[in-house]
Amino acid sequence: MEKQAEVMDNWLRIRLDTVLPEIMRREKIDMWVVICREYNEDPVFLTLVPSRWYAARRTTMLVFFDQGKEGVER
């Protein structure tokens, strides 16, 4: 299980570092906010968090801000 979590988290890092900025720029999105309530997650939530996160807690917000050449702040 530990190795599987490591592989999943590496793929997440790649997606957030390469795919996310490319899509945000292509679609001209400067900021993307994903808001979830406890145990009522946005459908994309689990694709954006480490493998050991099983659910949102209370109110969880993921914010992605495209800073241009400096990359996407998260």
Biopython code that builds the backbone (N, CA, C, O; Angstrom):
import numpy as np
from Bio.PDB.StructureBuilder import StructureBuilder

atoms = [
    (1, "MET", "N", (0.820, -1.199, 0.000)),
    (1, "MET", "CA", (0.000, 0.000, 0.000)),
    (1, "MET", "C", (0.863, 1.263, 0.000)),
    (1, "MET", "O", (0.522, 2.256, -0.642)),
    (2, "GLU", "N", (1.959, 1.218, 0.709)),
    (2, "GLU", "CA", (2.835, 2.393, 0.789)),
    (2, "GLU", "C", (3.406, 2.739, -0.582)),
    (2, "GLU", "O", (3.467, 3.910, -0.958)),
    (3, "LYS", "N", (3.820, 1.727, -1.319)),
    (3, "LYS", "CA", (4.374, 1.945, -2.661)),
    (3, "LYS", "C", (3.294, 2.484, -3.606)),
    (3, "LYS", "O", (3.559, 3.366, -4.423)),
    (4, "GLN", "N", (2.085, 1.951, -3.487)),
    (4, "GLN", "CA", (0.977, 2.413, -4.326)),
    (4, "GLN", "C", (0.677, 3.886, -4.043)),
    (4, "GLN", "O", (0.461, 4.661, -4.975)),
    (5, "ALA", "N", (0.661, 4.275, -2.778)),
    (5, "ALA", "CA", (0.414, 5.670, -2.415)),
    (5, "ALA", "C", (1.514, 6.570, -2.968)),
    (5, "ALA", "O", (1.239, 7.676, -3.433)),
    (6, "GLU", "N", (2.749, 6.103, -2.920)),
    (6, "GLU", "CA", (3.874, 6.878, -3.447)),
    (6, "GLU", "C", (3.729, 7.104, -4.956)),
    (6, "GLU", "O", (3.962, 8.207, -5.448)),
    (7, "VAL", "N", (3.347, 6.059, -5.677)),
    (7, "VAL", "CA", (3.155, 6.175, -7.129)),
    (7, "VAL", "C", (2.015, 7.146, -7.438)),
    (7, "VAL", "O", (2.143, 7.999, -8.316)),
    (8, "MET", "N", (0.905, 7.015, -6.717)),
    (8, "MET", "CA", (-0.242, 7.899, -6.945)),
    (8, "MET", "C", (0.119, 9.351, -6.660)),
    (8, "MET", "O", (-0.270, 10.246, -7.409)),
    (9, "ASP", "N", (0.857, 9.587, -5.589)),
    (9, "ASP", "CA", (1.244, 10.954, -5.231)),
    (9, "ASP", "C", (2.239, 11.539, -6.230)),
    (9, "ASP", "O", (2.218, 12.744, -6.484)),
    (10, "ASN", "N", (3.104, 10.710, -6.797)),
    (10, "ASN", "CA", (4.014, 11.192, -7.845)),
    (10, "ASN", "C", (3.237, 11.613, -9.083)),
    (10, "ASN", "O", (3.543, 12.642, -9.686)),
    (11, "TRP", "N", (2.233, 10.827, -9.470)),
    (11, "TRP", "CA", (1.403, 11.208, -10.615)),
    (11, "TRP", "C", (0.633, 12.488, -10.329)),
    (11, "TRP", "O", (0.475, 13.328, -11.215)),
    (12, "LEU", "N", (0.157, 12.643, -9.113)),
    (12, "LEU", "CA", (-0.537, 13.883, -8.734)),
    (12, "LEU", "C", (0.392, 15.074, -8.897)),
    (12, "LEU", "O", (-0.008, 16.097, -9.451)),
    (13, "ARG", "N", (1.609, 14.958, -8.429)),
    (13, "ARG", "CA", (2.587, 16.045, -8.540)),
    (13, "ARG", "C", (2.818, 16.411, -10.006)),
    (13, "ARG", "O", (2.876, 17.591, -10.355)),
    (14, "ILE", "N", (2.949, 15.405, -10.853)),
    (14, "ILE", "CA", (3.147, 15.653, -12.286)),
    (14, "ILE", "C", (1.939, 16.382, -12.876)),
    (14, "ILE", "O", (2.095, 17.347, -13.624)),
    (15, "ARG", "N", (0.740, 15.919, -12.538)),
    (15, "ARG", "CA", (-0.479, 16.576, -13.061)),
    (15, "ARG", "C", (-0.566, 18.024, -12.604)),
    (15, "ARG", "O", (-0.880, 18.908, -13.401)),
    (16, "LEU", "N", (-0.289, 18.275, -11.322)),
    (16, "LEU", "CA", (-0.403, 19.640, -10.804)),
    (16, "LEU", "C", (0.695, 20.551, -11.342)),
    (16, "LEU", "O", (0.479, 21.752, -11.504)),
    (17, "ASP", "N", (1.865, 19.994, -11.620)),
    (17, "ASP", "CA", (2.986, 20.807, -12.110)),
    (17, "ASP", "C", (2.948, 21.045, -13.614)),
    (17, "ASP", "O", (3.467, 22.057, -14.085)),
    (18, "THR", "N", (2.348, 20.140, -14.375)),
    (18, "THR", "CA", (2.397, 20.272, -15.836)),
    (18, "THR", "C", (1.024, 20.408, -16.482)),
    (18, "THR", "O", (0.786, 21.347, -17.242)),
    (19, "VAL", "N", (0.128, 19.489, -16.189)),
    (19, "VAL", "CA", (-1.177, 19.482, -16.851)),
    (19, "VAL", "C", (-2.046, 20.650, -16.395)),
    (19, "VAL", "O", (-2.639, 21.340, -17.225)),
    (20, "LEU", "N", (-2.128, 20.876, -15.096)),
    (20, "LEU", "CA", (-2.985, 21.946, -14.576)),
    (20, "LEU", "C", (-2.624, 23.318, -15.129)),
    (20, "LEU", "O", (-3.519, 24.020, -15.599)),
    (21, "PRO", "N", (-1.354, 23.743, -15.100)),
    (21, "PRO", "CA", (-1.031, 25.059, -15.667)),
    (21, "PRO", "C", (-1.371, 25.154, -17.156)),
    (21, "PRO", "O", (-1.865, 26.182, -17.617)),
    (22, "GLU", "N", (-1.110, 24.096, -17.895)),
    (22, "GLU", "CA", (-1.395, 24.101, -19.334)),
    (22, "GLU", "C", (-2.889, 24.297, -19.601)),
    (22, "GLU", "O", (-3.272, 25.096, -20.455)),
    (23, "ILE", "N", (-3.718, 23.573, -18.876)),
    (23, "ILE", "CA", (-5.167, 23.676, -19.070)),
    (23, "ILE", "C", (-5.677, 25.040, -18.620)),
    (23, "ILE", "O", (-6.502, 25.647, -19.303)),
    (24, "MET", "N", (-5.195, 25.531, -17.472)),
    (24, "MET", "CA", (-5.645, 26.840, -16.988)),
    (24, "MET", "C", (-5.310, 27.934, -17.998)),
    (24, "MET", "O", (-6.129, 28.820, -18.238)),
    (25, "ARG", "N", (-4.140, 27.885, -18.580)),
    (25, "ARG", "CA", (-3.738, 28.905, -19.561)),
    (25, "ARG", "C", (-4.512, 28.764, -20.860)),
    (25, "ARG", "O", (-4.936, 29.760, -21.446)),
    (26, "ARG", "N", (-4.695, 27.537, -21.308)),
    (26, "ARG", "CA", (-5.443, 27.316, -22.548)),
    (26, "ARG", "C", (-6.873, 27.840, -22.435)),
    (26, "ARG", "O", (-7.406, 28.410, -23.387)),
    (27, "GLU", "N", (-7.491, 27.646, -21.274)),
    (27, "GLU", "CA", (-8.875, 28.063, -21.054)),
    (27, "GLU", "C", (-8.987, 29.467, -20.468)),
    (27, "GLU", "O", (-10.088, 29.936, -20.180)),
    (28, "LYS", "N", (-7.836, 30.146, -20.290)),
    (28, "LYS", "CA", (-7.778, 31.511, -19.758)),
    (28, "LYS", "C", (-8.428, 31.622, -18.368)),
    (28, "LYS", "O", (-9.233, 32.515, -18.105)),
    (29, "ILE", "N", (-8.048, 30.688, -17.496)),
    (29, "ILE", "CA", (-8.523, 30.683, -16.113)),
    (29, "ILE", "C", (-7.369, 31.133, -15.227)),
    (29, "ILE", "O", (-6.327, 30.480, -15.188)),
    (30, "ASP", "N", (-7.546, 32.244, -14.515)),
    (30, "ASP", "CA", (-6.503, 32.757, -13.625)),
    (30, "ASP", "C", (-6.536, 32.088, -12.256)),
    (30, "ASP", "O", (-5.493, 31.859, -11.644)),
    (31, "MET", "N", (-7.748, 31.775, -11.776)),
    (31, "MET", "CA", (-7.881, 31.172, -10.450)),
    (31, "MET", "C", (-8.984, 30.117, -10.490)),
    (31, "MET", "O", (-10.052, 30.323, -11.066)),
    (32, "TRP", "N", (-8.693, 28.996, -9.866)),
    (32, "TRP", "CA", (-9.666, 27.914, -9.779)),
    (32, "TRP", "C", (-9.830, 27.581, -8.305)),
    (32, "TRP", "O", (-8.854, 27.280, -7.618)),
    (33, "VAL", "N", (-11.064, 27.635, -7.822)),
    (33, "VAL", "CA", (-11.362, 27.355, -6.422)),
    (33, "VAL", "C", (-12.280, 26.133, -6.363)),
    (33, "VAL", "O", (-13.335, 26.104, -6.997)),
    (34, "VAL", "N", (-11.867, 25.138, -5.603)),
    (34, "VAL", "CA", (-12.671, 23.930, -5.390)),
    (34, "VAL", "C", (-13.075, 23.940, -3.922)),
    (34, "VAL", "O", (-12.222, 23.860, -3.038)),
    (35, "ILE", "N", (-14.369, 24.037, -3.664)),
    (35, "ILE", "CA", (-14.871, 24.128, -2.287)),
    (35, "ILE", "C", (-15.672, 22.871, -1.967)),
    (35, "ILE", "O", (-16.532, 22.454, -2.743)),
    (36, "CYS", "N", (-15.381, 22.277, -0.820)),
    (36, "CYS", "CA", (-16.064, 21.053, -0.400)),
    (36, "CYS", "C", (-16.528, 21.196, 1.041)),
    (36, "CYS", "O", (-15.895, 21.867, 1.856)),
    (37, "ARG", "N", (-17.640, 20.551, 1.332)),
    (37, "ARG", "CA", (-18.076, 20.433, 2.719)),
    (37, "ARG", "C", (-17.742, 19.027, 3.200)),
    (37, "ARG", "O", (-17.532, 18.116, 2.400)),
    (38, "GLU", "N", (-17.696, 18.871, 4.490)),
    (38, "GLU", "CA", (-17.320, 17.581, 5.067)),
    (38, "GLU", "C", (-18.184, 16.453, 4.511)),
    (38, "GLU", "O", (-19.412, 16.492, 4.594)),
    (39, "TYR", "N", (-17.520, 15.452, 3.946)),
    (39, "TYR", "CA", (-18.157, 14.275, 3.357)),
    (39, "TYR", "C", (-19.138, 14.620, 2.234)),
    (39, "TYR", "O", (-20.041, 13.840, 1.932)),
    (40, "ASN", "N", (-18.956, 15.789, 1.619)),
    (40, "ASN", "CA", (-19.744, 16.190, 0.453)),
    (40, "ASN", "C", (-18.782, 16.852, -0.525)),
    (40, "ASN", "O", (-18.865, 18.051, -0.790)),
    (41, "GLU", "N", (-17.868, 16.046, -1.055)),
    (41, "GLU", "CA", (-16.774, 16.560, -1.859)),
    (41, "GLU", "C", (-17.210, 16.883, -3.284)),
    (41, "GLU", "O", (-18.127, 16.272, -3.833)),
    (42, "ASP", "N", (-16.524, 17.861, -3.860)),
    (42, "ASP", "CA", (-16.643, 18.134, -5.284)),
    (42, "ASP", "C", (-16.161, 16.885, -6.021)),
    (42, "ASP", "O", (-15.243, 16.217, -5.546)),
    (43, "PRO", "N", (-16.752, 16.554, -7.158)),
    (43, "PRO", "CA", (-16.343, 15.336, -7.873)),
    (43, "PRO", "C", (-14.853, 15.265, -8.223)),
    (43, "PRO", "O", (-14.315, 14.165, -8.347)),
    (44, "VAL", "N", (-14.176, 16.392, -8.385)),
    (44, "VAL", "CA", (-12.755, 16.359, -8.746)),
    (44, "VAL", "C", (-11.832, 16.381, -7.527)),
    (44, "VAL", "O", (-10.616, 16.262, -7.681)),
    (45, "PHE", "N", (-12.373, 16.527, -6.341)),
    (45, "PHE", "CA", (-11.570, 16.692, -5.129)),
    (45, "PHE", "C", (-10.505, 15.610, -4.969)),
    (45, "PHE", "O", (-9.331, 15.922, -4.771)),
    (46, "LEU", "N", (-10.902, 14.353, -5.053)),
    (46, "LEU", "CA", (-9.952, 13.261, -4.802)),
    (46, "LEU", "C", (-8.880, 13.149, -5.876)),
    (46, "LEU", "O", (-7.872, 12.475, -5.661)),
    (47, "THR", "N", (-9.068, 13.790, -7.030)),
    (47, "THR", "CA", (-8.028, 13.784, -8.067)),
    (47, "THR", "C", (-7.015, 14.897, -7.849)),
    (47, "THR", "O", (-6.027, 14.981, -8.578)),
    (48, "LEU", "N", (-7.246, 15.757, -6.852)),
    (48, "LEU", "CA", (-6.387, 16.918, -6.616)),
    (48, "LEU", "C", (-5.671, 16.894, -5.275)),
    (48, "LEU", "O", (-4.932, 17.825, -4.955)),
    (49, "VAL", "N", (-5.875, 15.854, -4.493)),
    (49, "VAL", "CA", (-5.266, 15.779, -3.161)),
    (49, "VAL", "C", (-4.433, 14.499, -3.045)),
    (49, "VAL", "O", (-4.637, 13.556, -3.809)),
    (50, "PRO", "N", (-3.498, 14.465, -2.093)),
    (50, "PRO", "CA", (-2.680, 13.262, -1.893)),
    (50, "PRO", "C", (-3.539, 12.025, -1.613)),
    (50, "PRO", "O", (-4.672, 12.134, -1.143)),
    (51, "SER", "N", (-2.993, 10.876, -1.902)),
    (51, "SER", "CA", (-3.743, 9.617, -1.805)),
    (51, "SER", "C", (-4.229, 9.301, -0.392)),
    (51, "SER", "O", (-5.175, 8.530, -0.231)),
    (52, "ARG", "N", (-3.620, 9.863, 0.606)),
    (52, "ARG", "CA", (-4.011, 9.561, 1.988)),
    (52, "ARG", "C", (-5.180, 10.418, 2.484)),
    (52, "ARG", "O", (-5.650, 10.236, 3.607)),
    (53, "TRP", "N", (-5.646, 11.345, 1.655)),
    (53, "TRP", "CA", (-6.834, 12.130, 2.000)),
    (53, "TRP", "C", (-8.042, 11.333, 1.543)),
    (53, "TRP", "O", (-8.161, 11.014, 0.360)),
    (54, "TYR", "N", (-8.929, 11.011, 2.450)),
    (54, "TYR", "CA", (-10.092, 10.204, 2.096)),
    (54, "TYR", "C", (-11.360, 11.036, 1.972)),
    (54, "TYR", "O", (-12.322, 10.606, 1.335)),
    (55, "ALA", "N", (-11.372, 12.224, 2.576)),
    (55, "ALA", "CA", (-12.568, 13.061, 2.528)),
    (55, "ALA", "C", (-12.196, 14.485, 2.926)),
    (55, "ALA", "O", (-11.156, 14.727, 3.538)),
    (56, "ALA", "N", (-13.064, 15.409, 2.566)),
    (56, "ALA", "CA", (-12.890, 16.797, 3.001)),
    (56, "ALA", "C", (-13.279, 16.885, 4.476)),
    (56, "ALA", "O", (-14.092, 16.099, 4.963)),
    (57, "ARG", "N", (-12.699, 17.835, 5.166)),
    (57, "ARG", "CA", (-13.034, 18.066, 6.570)),
    (57, "ARG", "C", (-13.649, 19.449, 6.709)),
    (57, "ARG", "O", (-13.151, 20.427, 6.153)),
    (58, "ARG", "N", (-14.731, 19.511, 7.455)),
    (58, "ARG", "CA", (-15.463, 20.766, 7.637)),
    (58, "ARG", "C", (-15.619, 21.432, 6.288)),
    (58, "ARG", "O", (-16.199, 20.836, 5.380)),
    (59, "THR", "N", (-15.125, 22.644, 6.124)),
    (59, "THR", "CA", (-15.109, 23.269, 4.804)),
    (59, "THR", "C", (-13.673, 23.247, 4.308)),
    (59, "THR", "O", (-12.786, 23.829, 4.933)),
    (60, "THR", "N", (-13.444, 22.590, 3.205)),
    (60, "THR", "CA", (-12.112, 22.486, 2.615)),
    (60, "THR", "C", (-12.110, 23.248, 1.305)),
    (60, "THR", "O", (-13.010, 23.089, 0.480)),
    (61, "MET", "N", (-11.088, 24.082, 1.117)),
    (61, "MET", "CA", (-10.958, 24.837, -0.127)),
    (61, "MET", "C", (-9.595, 24.554, -0.747)),
    (61, "MET", "O", (-8.569, 24.624, -0.071)),
    (62, "LEU", "N", (-9.594, 24.239, -2.018)),
    (62, "LEU", "CA", (-8.363, 24.119, -2.789)),
    (62, "LEU", "C", (-8.351, 25.306, -3.740)),
    (62, "LEU", "O", (-9.306, 25.515, -4.488)),
    (63, "VAL", "N", (-7.276, 26.081, -3.714)),
    (63, "VAL", "CA", (-7.180, 27.273, -4.559)),
    (63, "VAL", "C", (-5.942, 27.151, -5.430)),
    (63, "VAL", "O", (-4.842, 26.906, -4.935)),
    (64, "PHE", "N", (-6.130, 27.322, -6.722)),
    (64, "PHE", "CA", (-5.040, 27.280, -7.695)),
    (64, "PHE", "C", (-5.008, 28.632, -8.399)),
    (64, "PHE", "O", (-5.991, 29.029, -9.025)),
    (65, "PHE", "N", (-3.883, 29.342, -8.299)),
    (65, "PHE", "CA", (-3.746, 30.680, -8.872)),
    (65, "PHE", "C", (-2.586, 30.693, -9.854)),
    (65, "PHE", "O", (-1.444, 30.428, -9.480)),
    (66, "ASP", "N", (-2.882, 31.003, -11.109)),
    (66, "ASP", "CA", (-1.848, 31.034, -12.142)),
    (66, "ASP", "C", (-1.106, 32.361, -12.069)),
    (66, "ASP", "O", (-1.683, 33.417, -12.326)),
    (67, "GLN", "N", (0.174, 32.302, -11.719)),
    (67, "GLN", "CA", (1.009, 33.494, -11.594)),
    (67, "GLN", "C", (1.833, 33.746, -12.852)),
    (67, "GLN", "O", (2.808, 34.497, -12.812)),
    (68, "GLY", "N", (1.455, 33.131, -13.959)),
    (68, "GLY", "CA", (2.202, 33.311, -15.199)),
    (68, "GLY", "C", (3.495, 32.530, -15.186)),
    (68, "GLY", "O", (3.498, 31.322, -14.950)),
    (69, "LYS", "N", (4.603, 33.222, -15.442)),
    (69, "LYS", "CA", (5.912, 32.565, -15.524)),
    (69, "LYS", "C", (6.327, 31.904, -14.213)),
    (69, "LYS", "O", (7.133, 30.974, -14.214)),
    (70, "GLU", "N", (5.783, 32.376, -13.105)),
    (70, "GLU", "CA", (6.130, 31.826, -11.785)),
    (70, "GLU", "C", (5.387, 30.524, -11.487)),
    (70, "GLU", "O", (5.659, 29.878, -10.475)),
    (71, "GLY", "N", (4.461, 30.138, -12.347)),
    (71, "GLY", "CA", (3.738, 28.889, -12.170)),
    (71, "GLY", "C", (2.427, 29.056, -11.432)),
    (71, "GLY", "O", (1.990, 30.171, -11.145)),
    (72, "VAL", "N", (1.812, 27.937, -11.132)),
    (72, "VAL", "CA", (0.526, 27.926, -10.439)),
    (72, "VAL", "C", (0.774, 27.768, -8.946)),
    (72, "VAL", "O", (1.376, 26.793, -8.497)),
    (73, "GLU", "N", (0.300, 28.743, -8.196)),
    (73, "GLU", "CA", (0.390, 28.660, -6.730)),
    (73, "GLU", "C", (-0.779, 27.827, -6.248)),
    (73, "GLU", "O", (-1.903, 27.981, -6.725)),
    (74, "ARG", "N", (-0.506, 26.938, -5.294)),
    (74, "ARG", "CA", (-1.581, 26.112, -4.756)),
    (74, "ARG", "C", (-1.465, 25.983, -3.257)),
    (74, "ARG", "O", (-2.290, 25.319, -2.630)),
]
sb = StructureBuilder()
sb.init_structure("model")
sb.init_model(0)
sb.init_chain("A")
sb.init_seg("    ")
for serial, (resi, resn, name, xyz) in enumerate(atoms, 1):
    if name == "N":
        sb.init_residue(resn, " ", resi, " ")
    sb.init_atom(name, np.array(xyz, "f"), 0.0, 1.0, " ", f" {name:<3s}", serial, name[0])
structure = sb.get_structure()
